[in-house]
Amino acid sequence: MILLEPHNHIIQTTLAEKASQPSALDVQFVDFDGVRFRLTTPDRKVPTALVLSMSIRCWDELVRYGVNDILKREYGAALRAEPEFGYNVTLDVNLEQIPPEGDERDAYIKSLALLKRNALAAPFELGFQTQKQLEAAGSGQGELMALHYRDEEVIYVQASSDRVTVIFSTMFREETDRVFGKVFLQEFVDARRLPTIQSAPQVLYTTREPPLEIRHLQGLNDSEDVGYVTFVLFPRHFAKADVANSTITHIQLFRDYLHYHIKCSKAYMHSRMRYRVSEFQKVLNRAKTEAAVVDRKTVSGRSMSTR
């Protein structure tokens, strides 16, 4: 089973290379979910001063859920008050001040590569905090937080006194994607019945009909192309800081993980079908019979030949 990495590989490798051999650069690239990055040196005469900027579709919603506080906590003075034009968040990276080569440098560079992950953590961290407050109060329900992170796809997060509910709405553009997706998602539902993973979050899957938590919202898509996946997170899934961070990291990548494996499965099926067709062609080629040569004779016994 292939697990996608939460950090951006291009940021990690580029910063590691420039930390060893500083030089001017201007790199623009796109991550999952249409998130745009730019890594550049504004002044080519100072190659050790880098600027990392990110543009994300749901930034305004993230601001409401406290993303600025999270980024200040993670990056401190490196976070610019005013981002680069055309982007939502900008970090100043001084290669002269990074830790020496070793584990500390690797950890620092990886923290920068986790910029998108840390930004998207805002509604989840707020949901975990709200759940603890509601648990202390004994009852209640938190705000339904919506994150429109893709076209026609949304993440919903809502806390209650005993759980945090996370709902993904995902689109399947092709009929084969719907079939593969249903198989994968049903496996998520059934796998929790195994004794070895009883502590995993509860997973529910529905098509067309939205879950009860969001059924009151207007404008929900009820076509055959949409599916809703619900994760029920209990306090044990975010009781400790390291467990909470791991939960946020993995649940963020669920949609990309699902569609990535659907595409991998389709590619594998296509390769197997091409292989079988090739094998069948070999069988048919071996099955061809040679034309029979018939010796035609006259009444007197002489052989007839074609001129």
Secondary structure as the mmCIF struct_conf table of DSSP 4:
data_model
#
loop_
_struct_conf.conf_type_id
_struct_conf.id
_struct_conf.beg_label_comp_id
_struct_conf.beg_label_asym_id
_struct_conf.beg_label_seq_id
_struct_conf.end_label_comp_id
_struct_conf.end_label_asym_id
_struct_conf.end_label_seq_id
BEND BEND1 PRO A 6 HIS A 7
HELX_RH_AL_P HELX_RH_AL_P1 HIS A 9 SER A 20
BEND BEND2 GLN A 21 GLN A 21
STRN STRN1 ASP A 26 VAL A 30
HELX_RH_3T_P HELX_RH_3T_P1 PHE A 32 GLY A 34
STRN STRN2 ARG A 36 THR A 40
BEND BEND3 PRO A 42 PRO A 42
TURN_TY1_P TURN_TY1_P1 ARG A 44 LYS A 45
TURN_TY1_P TURN_TY1_P2 PRO A 47 THR A 48
STRN STRN3 ALA A 49 SER A 55
TURN_TY1_P TURN_TY1_P3 ARG A 57 CYS A 58
HELX_RH_AL_P HELX_RH_AL_P2 TRP A 59 ARG A 64
TURN_TY1_P TURN_TY1_P4 TYR A 65 GLY A 66
HELX_RH_AL_P HELX_RH_AL_P3 VAL A 67 TYR A 75
HELX_RH_3T_P HELX_RH_3T_P2 GLY A 76 ALA A 78
STRN STRN4 LEU A 79 LEU A 79
BEND BEND4 ALA A 81 GLU A 82
HELX_LH_PP_P HELX_LH_PP_P1 PRO A 83 GLU A 84
TURN_TY1_P TURN_TY1_P5 PHE A 85 GLY A 86
BEND BEND5 ASN A 88 ASN A 88
STRN STRN5 VAL A 89 ASN A 94
HELX_RH_3T_P HELX_RH_3T_P3 LEU A 95 GLN A 97
BEND BEND6 ILE A 98 ILE A 98
HELX_LH_PP_P HELX_LH_PP_P2 PRO A 99 PRO A 100
TURN_TY1_P TURN_TY1_P6 GLU A 101 GLY A 102
HELX_RH_AL_P HELX_RH_AL_P4 ASP A 103 ALA A 113
TURN_TY1_P TURN_TY1_P7 LEU A 114 LEU A 114
HELX_RH_AL_P HELX_RH_AL_P5 LEU A 115 LEU A 120
TURN_TY1_P TURN_TY1_P8 ALA A 121 ALA A 121
HELX_RH_AL_P HELX_RH_AL_P6 ALA A 122 ALA A 137
TURN_TY1_P TURN_TY1_P9 GLY A 138 GLY A 138
BEND BEND7 SER A 139 SER A 139
STRN STRN6 GLN A 141 GLN A 141
STRN STRN7 MET A 145 ARG A 150
TURN_TY1_P TURN_TY1_P10 ASP A 151 GLU A 152
STRN STRN8 GLU A 153 ALA A 159
STRN STRN9 SER A 160 SER A 160
BEND BEND8 SER A 161 ASP A 162
STRN STRN10 VAL A 164 MET A 171
BEND BEND9 GLU A 174 GLU A 174
HELX_RH_AL_P HELX_RH_AL_P7 GLU A 175 ALA A 191
TURN_TY1_P TURN_TY1_P11 ARG A 192 ARG A 193
BEND BEND10 LEU A 194 LEU A 194
HELX_RH_3T_P HELX_RH_3T_P4 PRO A 195 ILE A 197
TURN_TY1_P TURN_TY1_P12 GLN A 198 SER A 199
BEND BEND11 ALA A 200 ALA A 200
HELX_LH_PP_P HELX_LH_PP_P3 PRO A 201 PRO A 201
STRN STRN11 GLN A 202 THR A 207
BEND BEND12 ARG A 208 GLU A 209
HELX_LH_PP_P HELX_LH_PP_P4 PRO A 210 PRO A 211
HELX_RH_3T_P HELX_RH_3T_P5 LEU A 212 ILE A 214
TURN_TY1_P TURN_TY1_P13 ARG A 215 HIS A 216
BEND BEND13 LEU A 217 LEU A 217
TURN_TY1_P TURN_TY1_P14 GLN A 218 GLY A 219
BEND BEND14 SER A 223 SER A 223
TURN_TY1_P TURN_TY1_P15 GLU A 224 ASP A 225
STRN STRN12 VAL A 226 LEU A 233
HELX_RH_3T_P HELX_RH_3T_P6 PRO A 235 HIS A 237
BEND BEND15 PHE A 238 LYS A 240
HELX_RH_AL_P HELX_RH_AL_P8 ALA A 241 GLN A 252
TURN_TY1_P TURN_TY1_P16 LEU A 253 LEU A 253
HELX_RH_AL_P HELX_RH_AL_P9 PHE A 254 ARG A 286
TURN_TY1_P TURN_TY1_P17 ALA A 287 ALA A 287
HELX_LH_PP_P HELX_LH_PP_P5 LYS A 288 VAL A 293
STRN STRN13 LYS A 297 LYS A 297
TURN_TY1_P TURN_TY1_P18 VAL A 299 SER A 300
BEND BEND16 GLY A 301 GLY A 301
HELX_LH_PP_P HELX_LH_PP_P6 ARG A 302 ARG A 302
STRN STRN14 SER A 303 SER A 303
HELX_LH_PP_P HELX_LH_PP_P7 MET A 304 MET A 304
#
